[in-house]
Amino acid sequence: MLKKIIILTGIILFTTVCHAQTQKVIIKKSDDGFRLEVNGNRFFINGMNWDYFPIGTNYNYSLWKQPDEVIAKALDNEMTLLKNMGVNSIRQYNGIPPRWIKYIYEKYGIYTILNH
């Protein structure tokens, strides 16, 4: 069951991300199971859920409704930490504009999967 969840997550993640990028992403089946490959290299998802709420705010806060300078500063601070932790994939809830998904990937190499 866990393998199916991981495979499904990988398919959704990389189908969404790779549609906008020109990378070859495949799920390869072998005798020992399934694996994800990006451009011919094995890819292990080291991901986490990520959202942003400054101290003193609650669930009503939306980073994506802030000025671009605020969004960029928050992403730069947070994604630097995640990258340093070895995170290569994050799961976001809907509402993040596509240009910020692109920004995160191009600047930090972190893939984004969108929750429905």
C-alpha positions, 0 to 999 in steps of 0.5 A: 500500500505504501509503495502505491501511495509513493508511486501515485504521489510521484506520478502526480508530482512529476506530471504536474511539474514536468508539463511545464519543464522539459525533463524526462520523468518515468516510473520504472518497474523492475524485479525489485519494485518501482522507482522514479527516474528524472532524466535517466537518474534515480530520484528519491523524493525527500519532501514535506508539506509546506505552508507559510504563516508568520507569527501572530497570524492564523489560517486566514493569512495568505502569503499569495495575497501579499506584495511580491517583495514580501512573497519573495523574501518569505520564499527565499528565507524558507526555501533556503532552509528547506534546501539546506535540509535536503528537501527536494519536493514540497506539497502545497495546497491550492492557491499558489500562483504558477509563477511562484512554483516556477520561482521555487523550482528555478531558484532552489530546485525544489519541486512542488506538488499541488493538493486538490 
